[in-house]
Amino acid sequence: MSAAGFPTFDDAVAARKRIAPYVLGTPSIARDGIAYKLEFLQHTGSFKVRGAFNAALQLSPQERERGIVAVSGGNHGLAVAYVGSELGISATVVMPETTPAFVVDRARSDGAHVLLTETIAGAFAKTEELVGAGSTLLHPFDDARVIAGQATIGLEMLEQIPDADVYVASIGGGGLLAGIASVVKALKPSARVVGVETRGADAMRLALDAGKPVALPAITSIARTLGAPAVTELTLRAAERLVDDVVVVDDRDALAAILELQASLGILVEPAAACTLAALRLGLVRGSHPALVMCGCNVGLDEFAAWRLRFTSS
């Protein structure tokens, strides 16, 4: 690990070897001058299994025996449920009641014990209670092992899209961006790394402006998979040292990008993925050869229909 606590290039290489039997190497495609890393084709429909596997595979036998627990209203919960199933570890996922039913059902189908709480704050409190009772926490981003797992995406992108001059990924808690940036800046320091958030889930932009983590009073964006209530000192330090810019787009622009991607590539991705294209279209990301991470596709058709009605009828 680096002196700052986030992973190094060597950590990413080790993670790639460690998780190789369990994850997919996802493809990249290019269309109209833009490269897209299709990480939504990963197991469970998002990048999250990379970090979850890298952390879980380094647990001690005692930690595995006590079982793993995660708090998540989306992709990290699905990843931990899948990791538990694949590695034979008892997994508990704590989710707020607002979590879409298809997410809850998929976590349960992988054998996870799902606990629902009234609020996301209640979910974090319940998770702390379970950790206090002995369960092993797999944090979605405040863990260098998890960030190193996400960094393997950066290794693949540098191999698949070597001519990119700007690499763009969305930010929830900051683990994905920190991982990719740690690899890109080690191997191709001339390339820019830009993070994208949606307004109402912009914890990293607020933290960078304040110089410290800032807790959002509520997540108001439709990009629920970007809904970390705050970044941490670890991911904030990574953003400060490795990331060139963090920009924010509106939900309406993220939806427009979802529709563009559906029309041009035939894919339906989350706002958390499409917001990267939105930032490019708005001129917030500059580069002659941009590479965008399509990080996840776990969106319900009912959610998508509601967003279209909300933003195209007003």
Sequence and secondary structure as in RCSB ss.txt:
>XXXX:A:sequence
MSAAGFPTFDDAVAARKRIAPYVLGTPSIARDGIAYKLEFLQHTGSFKVRGAFNAALQLSPQERERGIVAVSGGN
HGLAVAYVGSELGISATVVMPETTPAFVVDRARSDGAHVLLTETIAGAFAKTEELVGAGSTLLHPFDDARVIAGQ
ATIGLEMLEQIPDADVYVASIGGGGLLAGIASVVKALKPSARVVGVETRGADAMRLALDAGKPVALPAITSIART
LGAPAVTELTLRAAERLVDDVVVVDDRDALAAILELQASLGILVEPAAACTLAALRLGLVRGSHPALVMCGCNVG
LDEFAAWRLRFTSS
>XXXX:A:secstr
  TTSS  HHHHHHHHHHHTTTS    EEEETTEEEE GGGSGGGBTHHHHHHHHHTT  HHHHHH EEEE SSH
HHHHHHHHHHHHT  EEEEEETTS HHHHHHHHHTT EEEEESSHHHHHHHHHHHHHTT EE  SSS HHHHHHH
HHHHHHHHHH TT SEEEEE SSSHHHHHHHHHHHHH TTSEEEEEEETTS HHHHHHHHTS    S   SS GG
G  S   HHHHHHHHHH SEEEEE HHHHHHHHHHHHHHH     HHHHHHHHHHHTTSS  SSEEEE  B    
HHHHHHHHHHHH  
